[in-house]
Amino acid sequence: MSARLMQGNEAIAEGALVAGVRFFGGYPITPSTEIAESLAKMLPKVGGTFIQMEDEIASMGVVLGASLAGRKVLTASSGPGISLKQELIGYASAAEIPVVIVNVQRVGPSTGQPTAPSQGDVMQARWGTHGDHSIIVLSPWSVREAFEVTVRAVNYAERFRTPVILLTDEIVGHLRENVELPDKVKVYPRRAPKISRAEGYEPYTPDEDLVPNIANFGEGYHIHVTGLIHDETGFPSGSPKVTREAIKRMHEKISRAEDEIVDVHREFMDDAEVAVVSFGGTSRTAYEAVLNARKRGLKVGFIRLVTIFPFADKIIRELSKNLRGLLVADLNFGQIVNEVERVAECPVKLCAKYDMTIFEPEEIEKSIDELVAEVK
Amino acid sequence: MRSYEKFFRRNRLPHRWFPGCGNGIVMKAIVQAIEKNPAFTQDNTVIVSGIGCSSRASGYMDFDTLHTAHGRAIPFATGIKLARPELNVVVITGDGDCTAIGGNHFIHGCRRNVDLTVVLFNNNIYGMTGGQASPMTPLGKKATTAPYGSVDRPFDACKLAEAAGATYVARSTAFHVQHLVKTIEDGLSNRGFSFIEALVQCPTAYGRRNKMGDPAKMMAWMRDNAVMKTAWDKLPDDKKIGEKFPIGLFYRAQEQDYDAAYQQVIDIAGGAAK
């Protein structure tokens, strides 16, 4: 494919298509709408389905139904819509239905500041739906990476049979860059039953990687899918043992693959005495701040979270052992900082911004200088 | 074994509905209607339900079955049908599930004319949670959350479905079993959004509180008050009194269903076949 000028949101649509997504259900909301608009044009060209639903809850329901019928699916929204989708994100966790939910973050809470940039939905992405559940959350920092991370999100959703949140932001969503995208990528196929019904197939019996090979509807398996806690047969169970094992497996199927899923972009860490932690659109500013500080002779490292959850506990902890301090650039009141403080073995400083404008490099640089002075 | 019994997961039976509940009658009517339609097999039919007493039915039925979240059966069913149009999709829902928390999905399902058959088990109450008023609890009837009688004007779900664009709309009751089976059968064969309201008795959470007597008395009430649509239309307004209500076919139209309409979109876009 030749180089094209495109938006982060358009790159997400391109990534979805190449990764095999053939069904999108959504509801209009800025700053995510371009994803729906792009897929409304693109999906019918490849025999896929686009549908605009009556609300955000229905958008989640329709993609989950399509996923159970065998399609790879994606939906996209922003804060107010993501809040409404939480009910069925939990359903997707409980019933183990592959689905990618894109959140192009804007300022909240509630209607907030439409549609200025923010990264205030970090903890919602992890804990937005009720009850114990596992989830994967990824975030790109460029248009090219928006494409790549979407492919990865679709593949993880299929491989782990889990909802995956693509937590981008208005900065990357509306950013335009000249990118050359591949026509083909590595695609994880829909998992299929390994034994027949006659051989005693049970839809929720986990495979060796703890993920079940659930049949699609219409393949003759007569499976039952429910949001109630269920055993291997898929039918509800009132047993404490089944409940414990179901919740444990749901977490372990992802935590077991953590080393593979957790992706942290690191630069200048060899000589770093302090480092800046950030993700998504904010990382673009943080990177420039780090470069500027280094030009002034400060030994500053750059840590960018591509995988937000599962959180990079091990990596941050290991890196922190050789650092005098970590600065977290949070485009919110302070969310990532709590995760970093939980695992870091060095002092952690917060540089927070929540005024509907993005960071200026100077703001982060000033915080770097303060941190350097504090930890001297 | 009776021929329709193969449609049930016998290891999941007996069902857990209370003695005298009408849900089992409607569930049986659904499988009897399915049995009469050769296009519906156990392998190509998906039963989708919401949350509530009636929505338990999906677990008893031997098809691919989906017990969704409260009110959300129609969006899930829409996704299944559009992803794989060759599948037959039947939705089982209740009065609270369909017309309260799922009300928006219901009217938009009707509007799109997705090829689904929706059977609403109307017991006039939230049964599973112990008898709270629903949007289909008649005026003046008592519920735990309407201890002095309901003042909320109820929906006529059939009128709602017709106005919203459903292409097959009918009502029957747990008493009129043969009629109920035929009504569902006709709904299944309509290509488009079919809506059937099946009135069921809930002696435990509704009848008892409203002094309607035992299950047999509640069914006798259906017999005495239901009027066939053809006769209803001839009744002068001063005879449409008390608790009388019409049953039968209210509306039927042949209109393009959503999948056929979207196939045109694919054609215009120059897309490949699914």
Interface residues (C-beta under 8 A of the other chain):
Chain A: F23 G25 K41 P44 K45 V46 G47 G48 T49 I51 M53 E54 D55 I57 A58 S59 M60 G61 V62 V63 L64 G65 A66 S67 L68 A69 G70 R71 V73 E87 L88 Y91 F217 G218 E219 G220 Y221 H222 I223 H224 V225 T226 G227 L228 F235 P236
Chain B: R9 R12 Q42 D43 N44 V46 V48 S58 G59 D62 F63 D64 T65 L66 H67 T68 A69 R72 I74 P75 F76 A77 T78 G79 I80 K81 L82 A83 R84 E86 L87 N104 H105 I107 H108 Y262 V265 I266 I268 A269 G270 G271 A272 A273 K274
